[in-house]
């Protein structure tokens, strides 16, 4: 039962709404199925299939709302969950920010579903992991990795006539390689909508190469350096700035807040090479065509040639400010250039190649100052060539400052963040005056 088609979801939600006696009622339905393999020490440690489905009912009286959830779908259970949500709504305090539910809207079908990925089996996952392990075993390295695929759907219907449905899937893969002494490490991570694009053998080759090249890392002085951030490293650095929320900006809690009040909407905030947008129909990183509160998603420029073009407005905040509501991004795409990482290295007289960042923490949300560490392959560049591996650094840097010190962009890639479990289309980038504050003994 987990993956219902559009007609099946519509019929179930309509049945649930028929039980409602509230002034307004909204029902959401979510289901997923998929599987995973986890491996360590060059051997599979766990594997399994997961199948879940759940329904939530929100009943509203005035500005008082109550929500209940259930994973049973017989008629008695469905009526019971509606009655319970109505009871909770009557007991709840009024929400001064509650907005009436939206009426009907014709959402276009998304392109988030791929039959190849939906058809993955335990055997096909095992074959992909076997290709990865063949690399590390031949190289006499140790691998730990995770492969997961999922197909999911979500649907919503309310008593005002709104109905929305989406079905999609993803496959993600990450691998860390270590040498026998545990003194060198390499990493690779990939994510796709279509599993046919996933090459675990080549990805593990890259991770193994990083590991082998990292042996014998030298300590160099921290300070300001030109850096080349590979897409995974750039993704970890930038994902903290991708909310573009108008309310937090207007309330002075954001890097998009202007000193003295107001926002930086319309200002040149970043280098003119920076274009960041969302597009539900991007073939490499598609997203749902509607947001969780029932607003349509369209292609939206957030940063255009370094200028802040749009902010997202919740329905409440938009009503308060007298503007049109705009949902936050369903995906994030940053334009790149034509250069490869090798081209960026060749153009660098002195600098540092950063494969990955981790353990990133916010220092100051208003300036977006972050701190974190490099890992899994950090290398010194001199006269356009990688000269030797270097010990890892702690950095203190803001993505806003970083994207004002942008020298060049490479070809964008789909990268995943294992901390947020989100994918982005991000290019490698060459940045001047990136601040490394201290050394780290971590591998």
C-alpha positions as CSV (number, residue, x, y, z in Angstrom):
1,X,0.0,0.0,0.0
2,X,2.8,2.5,0.6
3,X,2.9,4.0,-3.0
4,X,-0.5,5.1,-4.0
5,X,-1.2,6.6,-7.4
6,X,-2.9,10.0,-7.9
7,X,-6.4,8.5,-8.2
8,X,-6.0,6.2,-5.2
9,X,-4.7,9.0,-3.0
10,X,-7.5,11.3,-4.1
11,X,-10.2,8.7,-3.3
12,X,-8.7,8.0,0.2
13,X,-8.4,11.7,1.1
14,X,-11.9,12.4,-0.1
15,X,-13.2,9.6,2.1
16,X,-11.4,11.1,5.1
17,X,-12.8,14.6,4.5
18,X,-16.3,13.3,4.3
19,X,-16.1,12.5,8.1
20,X,-15.2,16.1,9.0
21,X,-17.5,18.4,11.0
22,X,-14.9,21.1,11.4
23,X,-15.1,24.6,9.9
24,X,-12.0,23.7,7.9
25,X,-10.1,20.4,7.4
26,X,-6.9,19.4,5.7
27,X,-5.7,15.8,5.2
28,X,-2.2,14.9,4.2
29,X,-0.9,11.5,3.1
30,X,2.7,10.4,2.8
31,X,4.2,7.0,1.9
32,X,7.6,5.7,0.9
33,X,9.3,2.4,0.1
34,X,13.0,1.6,-0.7
35,X,16.0,0.0,0.6
36,X,19.6,0.5,1.7
37,X,23.0,-1.2,2.2
38,X,25.5,-0.1,4.7
39,X,29.1,-1.4,4.6
40,X,32.3,-1.0,6.6
41,X,35.7,-2.7,6.8
42,X,35.1,-3.7,3.2
43,X,32.0,-5.8,4.0
44,X,28.3,-5.3,4.2
45,X,27.2,-4.7,7.8
46,X,23.4,-4.1,7.3
47,X,20.9,-4.2,4.5
48,X,17.1,-3.8,4.5
49,X,13.9,-2.6,2.9
50,X,11.7,0.1,4.3
51,X,8.0,0.7,3.7
52,X,6.0,3.4,5.5
53,X,2.7,5.2,5.1
54,X,0.9,7.7,7.3
55,X,-2.0,10.1,7.2
56,X,-2.5,13.4,9.2
57,X,-5.7,15.3,9.8
58,X,-5.9,18.9,10.8
59,X,-9.2,20.3,11.9
60,X,-9.9,24.0,12.4
61,X,-12.5,26.0,14.3
62,X,-11.9,29.7,14.0
63,X,-8.1,30.0,14.6
64,X,-7.9,26.9,16.7
65,X,-6.3,23.9,15.1
66,X,-5.7,20.3,16.1
67,X,-3.7,17.6,14.2
68,X,-3.6,13.9,14.6
69,X,-1.9,11.1,12.7
70,X,-2.6,7.5,11.9
71,X,-1.2,4.6,9.9
72,X,-4.4,2.5,9.8
73,X,-6.9,2.9,7.0
74,X,-10.1,1.0,7.7
75,X,-13.2,3.2,7.9
76,X,-13.5,3.1,11.7
77,X,-9.8,4.2,12.1
78,X,-10.3,7.0,9.6
79,X,-13.3,8.4,11.3
80,X,-11.7,8.1,14.7
81,X,-8.6,10.1,13.6
82,X,-10.9,12.9,12.3
83,X,-12.9,13.0,15.5
84,X,-9.8,13.1,17.6
85,X,-8.3,16.0,15.6
86,X,-11.6,17.9,16.2
87,X,-11.4,17.3,19.9
88,X,-7.8,18.6,20.0
89,X,-8.7,21.7,18.0
90,X,-11.5,22.6,20.5
91,X,-8.9,22.4,23.3
92,X,-6.1,24.3,21.5
93,X,-5.4,28.0,22.0
94,X,-6.1,30.3,19.1
95,X,-3.2,30.7,16.7
96,X,-3.0,34.5,15.8
97,X,-1.0,33.6,12.7
98,X,-3.4,31.0,11.3
99,X,-4.4,31.6,7.7
100,X,-7.5,30.2,6.0
101,X,-7.0,27.2,3.8
102,X,-6.5,27.7,0.1
103,X,-9.0,26.7,-2.6
104,X,-8.5,24.6,-5.7
105,X,-5.4,25.0,-7.9
106,X,-4.3,23.1,-11.0
107,X,-0.7,22.0,-10.3
108,X,1.4,20.7,-13.2
109,X,2.7,17.2,-12.9
110,X,6.3,17.1,-11.8
111,X,9.2,15.1,-13.3
112,X,10.5,13.7,-10.0
113,X,9.6,10.1,-10.7
114,X,12.0,7.7,-12.5
115,X,11.0,4.1,-13.3
116,X,14.7,2.9,-13.3
117,X,15.2,4.0,-9.7
118,X,11.7,2.8,-8.6
119,X,12.7,-0.7,-10.0
120,X,15.8,-1.1,-7.8
121,X,16.0,-4.4,-5.9
122,X,18.3,-5.9,-3.2
123,X,20.3,-7.5,-6.0
124,X,20.8,-4.3,-7.9
125,X,21.9,-2.5,-4.7
126,X,24.3,-5.3,-4.0
127,X,25.8,-5.1,-7.5
128,X,26.4,-1.4,-7.1
129,X,28.1,-1.9,-3.7
130,X,30.2,-4.8,-5.1
131,X,31.6,-2.4,-7.7
132,X,32.6,0.0,-5.0
133,X,34.3,-2.7,-2.9
134,X,36.2,-4.1,-5.8
135,X,38.1,-0.7,-6.0
136,X,39.1,-0.6,-2.3
137,X,40.0,-4.2,-2.1
138,X,42.3,-4.0,-5.1
139,X,43.9,-0.8,-3.7
140,X,44.3,-2.3,-0.3
141,X,42.2,0.3,1.3
142,X,39.3,0.1,3.7
143,X,35.9,1.4,2.7
144,X,32.8,2.4,4.6
145,X,29.7,3.5,2.7
146,X,26.0,3.8,2.4
147,X,23.7,3.3,-0.6
148,X,20.0,4.1,-0.4
149,X,17.1,4.3,-2.8
150,X,13.6,5.5,-2.1
151,X,10.3,6.1,-3.9
152,X,7.8,8.3,-2.2
153,X,4.6,10.1,-2.7
154,X,2.8,12.9,-0.9
155,X,-0.7,14.2,-1.3
156,X,-2.9,16.8,0.4
157,X,-6.6,17.7,0.2
158,X,-8.7,20.2,2.1
159,X,-12.3,21.1,2.6
160,X,-11.9,24.2,0.3
161,X,-11.3,21.9,-2.7
162,X,-7.5,22.0,-2.9
163,X,-5.9,18.7,-4.0
164,X,-2.2,18.2,-4.7
165,X,-0.1,15.0,-5.4
166,X,3.5,14.2,-6.2
167,X,5.5,11.0,-6.7
168,X,9.3,10.9,-6.9
169,X,12.4,9.0,-6.1
170,X,16.1,9.3,-5.5
171,X,19.2,7.2,-5.0
172,X,22.2,8.4,-3.0
173,X,25.6,6.9,-2.4
174,X,28.5,7.9,-0.2
175,X,31.8,6.2,0.5
176,X,34.8,6.9,2.7
177,X,38.1,5.2,2.1
178,X,41.0,4.9,4.6
179,X,44.5,3.4,4.3
180,X,45.6,0.5,6.5
181,X,47.3,2.9,9.0
182,X,44.2,5.1,9.3
183,X,46.3,8.2,8.5
184,X,44.7,9.1,5.1
185,X,41.2,9.4,3.9
186,X,39.1,10.0,0.8
187,X,35.5,10.6,0.2
188,X,32.9,10.7,-2.6
189,X,29.1,11.3,-2.6
190,X,26.6,11.1,-5.4
191,X,22.9,11.5,-5.8
192,X,20.5,11.1,-8.7
193,X,16.9,10.8,-9.7
194,X,17.9,8.1,-12.3
195,X,20.0,5.3,-10.9
196,X,21.5,4.7,-14.4
197,X,23.5,7.8,-13.8
198,X,25.1,6.4,-10.6
199,X,28.6,5.0,-11.2
200,X,29.8,3.6,-7.8
201,X,33.0,2.2,-9.3
202,X,34.2,5.6,-10.6
203,X,33.1,7.5,-7.5
204,X,35.0,5.0,-5.3
205,X,38.0,5.4,-7.6
206,X,38.0,9.1,-6.9
207,X,37.7,8.5,-3.2
208,X,40.5,6.0,-3.3
209,X,42.7,8.4,-5.2
210,X,42.1,11.1,-2.6
211,X,43.1,8.7,0.1
212,X,46.2,7.4,-1.5
213,X,47.3,11.0,-2.3
214,X,46.7,12.2,1.2
215,X,49.3,10.0,2.8
216,X,52.1,11.9,4.5
217,X,50.2,15.2,4.9
218,X,52.4,18.2,5.9
219,X,51.5,20.9,8.3
220,X,51.5,24.4,6.9
221,X,50.7,27.7,8.6
222,X,47.0,28.7,8.8
223,X,46.0,32.0,7.3
224,X,44.2,33.4,4.2
225,X,44.6,31.3,1.1
226,X,43.2,31.0,-2.4
227,X,41.1,27.8,-2.2
228,X,39.4,25.6,-4.8
229,X,36.3,24.1,-3.2
230,X,35.1,20.9,-4.9
231,X,31.3,20.7,-5.3
232,X,30.8,18.7,-2.1
233,X,32.8,21.2,-0.1
234,X,31.0,24.1,-1.7
235,X,27.7,22.5,-0.9
236,X,28.4,22.1,2.8
237,X,29.6,25.7,2.9
238,X,26.7,27.3,1.0
239,X,23.6,25.4,2.2
240,X,23.3,27.6,5.3
241,X,22.3,30.5,3.1
242,X,19.6,28.9,1.0
243,X,16.4,29.8,3.0
244,X,16.0,33.4,1.6
245,X,13.2,33.9,4.2
246,X,11.7,37.4,4.2
247,X,10.4,37.3,7.8
248,X,13.8,36.5,9.4
249,X,15.4,39.2,7.2
250,X,12.8,41.8,8.1
251,X,13.0,40.9,11.8
252,X,16.8,41.4,11.8
253,X,17.7,37.7,12.3
254,X,19.3,37.0,8.9
255,X,22.3,37.8,6.7
256,X,19.6,39.3,4.4
257,X,18.8,41.9,7.1
258,X,19.9,45.5,6.6
259,X,21.4,47.4,9.5
260,X,18.9,49.8,10.9
261,X,15.9,47.8,9.5
262,X,14.7,46.4,6.2
263,X,16.1,43.8,3.9
264,X,18.8,43.6,1.3
265,X,16.3,42.8,-1.5
266,X,17.5,44.5,-4.7
267,X,21.1,45.0,-3.4
268,X,24.3,43.7,-4.9
269,X,25.2,41.2,-2.2
270,X,27.5,38.8,-4.0
271,X,29.9,38.7,-6.9
272,X,28.2,39.3,-10.3
273,X,29.1,35.7,-11.4
274,X,26.7,34.3,-8.8
275,X,23.3,33.1,-10.0
276,X,21.2,31.0,-7.6
277,X,17.7,29.9,-8.5
278,X,15.1,27.1,-8.0
279,X,13.3,25.3,-10.8
280,X,11.0,22.3,-10.3
281,X,11.5,21.2,-13.9
282,X,15.3,21.1,-13.9
283,X,16.0,17.6,-15.3
284,X,19.1,17.0,-13.1
285,X,17.4,18.1,-9.8
286,X,13.6,18.1,-10.2
287,X,11.3,19.0,-7.3
288,X,7.6,19.0,-6.5
289,X,5.5,21.7,-8.2
290,X,3.8,22.6,-4.9
291,X,4.8,23.5,-1.4
292,X,3.6,22.0,1.9
293,X,1.1,24.8,2.4
294,X,-0.4,24.4,-1.1
295,X,1.4,27.2,-2.9
296,X,2.6,26.5,-6.5
297,X,6.3,26.4,-7.1
298,X,7.7,28.0,-10.2
299,X,11.2,28.8,-11.5
300,X,12.4,31.6,-9.2
301,X,15.6,33.6,-9.2
302,X,16.9,34.2,-5.7
303,X,20.3,35.7,-6.6
304,X,20.7,37.2,-10.1
305,X,24.2,38.3,-11.0
306,X,24.9,38.8,-7.3
307,X,21.7,40.8,-6.7
308,X,19.1,39.6,-4.2
309,X,16.0,39.2,-6.5
310,X,13.4,37.5,-4.4
311,X,12.6,36.5,-0.8
312,X,10.2,33.7,0.3
313,X,7.0,34.8,2.1
314,X,4.8,32.6,4.1
315,X,1.1,33.2,3.6
316,X,0.8,34.9,7.0
317,X,3.8,37.1,6.5
318,X,2.8,38.0,3.0
319,X,-0.7,39.0,4.2
320,X,0.9,41.1,7.0
321,X,3.2,42.9,4.5
322,X,0.6,43.2,1.7
323,X,2.6,41.2,-0.8
324,X,2.1,38.0,-2.8
325,X,3.1,34.8,-0.9
326,X,6.1,32.9,-2.3
327,X,7.1,29.4,-1.1
328,X,10.7,28.7,-0.3
329,X,12.9,26.9,-2.8
330,X,12.1,23.2,-3.6
331,X,15.6,22.8,-5.0
332,X,18.7,25.0,-5.3
333,X,20.7,25.4,-8.5
334,X,23.8,27.6,-8.8
335,X,25.1,28.4,-12.3
336,X,28.6,27.4,-13.0
337,X,31.1,27.8,-15.8
338,X,32.9,25.5,-18.3
339,X,36.1,24.9,-16.3
340,X,37.0,21.5,-14.8
341,X,38.5,21.2,-11.4
342,X,41.8,20.5,-13.2
343,X,41.4,23.8,-15.1
344,X,40.9,25.7,-11.8
345,X,44.0,24.0,-10.4
346,X,46.1,25.0,-13.4
347,X,45.0,28.6,-13.1
348,X,46.2,28.8,-9.4
349,X,49.7,30.0,-8.6
350,X,49.4,29.2,-4.9
351,X,46.4,27.8,-3.1
352,X,44.7,24.9,-1.4
353,X,42.3,22.3,-2.9
354,X,39.6,21.3,-0.4
355,X,37.7,18.1,-1.1
356,X,35.2,18.2,1.7
357,X,34.2,20.3,4.8
358,X,32.4,18.9,7.9
359,X,31.3,19.7,11.4
360,X,30.1,23.1,10.3
361,X,28.5,25.3,13.0
362,X,27.0,28.7,12.9
363,X,28.9,31.4,14.7
364,X,26.9,34.5,13.7
365,X,23.6,34.2,11.7
366,X,23.5,37.9,10.8
367,X,26.8,37.7,9.0
368,X,26.5,34.0,8.3
369,X,29.9,33.4,9.8
370,X,30.6,29.6,10.0
371,X,33.3,27.5,11.5
372,X,34.2,23.9,10.6
373,X,37.0,21.6,9.4
374,X,38.4,20.3,6.2
375,X,38.7,16.5,5.7
376,X,39.1,13.6,3.3
377,X,41.8,15.2,1.1
378,X,43.3,18.7,1.4
379,X,46.2,19.6,-0.9
380,X,48.6,22.4,-1.5
381,X,48.8,23.9,-5.0
382,X,51.8,25.6,-6.5
383,X,52.3,26.9,-10.0
384,X,49.2,25.2,-11.3
385,X,50.0,21.7,-9.8
386,X,49.1,19.8,-6.7
387,X,52.4,19.6,-4.8
388,X,51.6,17.7,-1.6
389,X,48.8,16.9,0.9
390,X,48.4,19.2,3.9
391,X,47.0,18.6,7.3
392,X,43.5,19.6,7.9
393,X,42.4,23.1,8.9
394,X,39.7,24.7,11.0
395,X,38.1,27.5,9.0
396,X,36.2,30.7,10.0
397,X,34.4,32.1,7.0
398,X,31.1,33.5,5.8
399,X,29.6,32.3,2.5
400,X,28.6,35.9,1.9
401,X,32.3,37.1,2.1
402,X,33.4,34.0,0.2
403,X,31.1,34.7,-2.7
404,X,32.4,38.2,-2.9
405,X,35.9,36.8,-3.2
406,X,34.9,34.6,-6.1
407,X,37.5,34.2,-8.9
408,X,36.1,31.4,-11.0
409,X,33.4,28.8,-11.3
410,X,33.6,25.3,-12.8
411,X,31.0,22.9,-14.2
412,X,28.1,22.4,-11.8
413,X,27.5,18.9,-10.3
414,X,24.7,17.4,-8.3
415,X,26.1,17.0,-4.8
416,X,24.5,15.7,-1.6
417,X,24.9,16.8,1.9
418,X,24.8,13.9,4.4
419,X,24.1,16.3,7.2
420,X,20.8,17.7,5.7
421,X,20.1,14.8,3.3
422,X,19.5,17.3,0.5
423,X,20.9,17.4,-3.0
424,X,22.0,20.6,-4.8
425,X,23.4,21.5,-8.2
426,X,26.6,23.4,-7.2
427,X,29.8,24.1,-9.2
428,X,33.4,23.9,-7.9
429,X,34.7,27.4,-7.1
430,X,37.9,29.2,-6.8
431,X,37.9,31.7,-3.9
432,X,40.6,34.1,-2.8
433,X,41.4,35.0,0.9
434,X,39.6,32.1,2.5
435,X,40.3,32.1,6.2
436,X,41.9,29.1,7.9
437,X,42.2,29.8,11.6
438,X,44.1,26.8,13.0
439,X,45.4,23.3,12.2
440,X,43.5,20.1,13.0
441,X,44.9,16.6,13.7
442,X,41.8,15.0,12.3
443,X,42.2,12.8,9.2
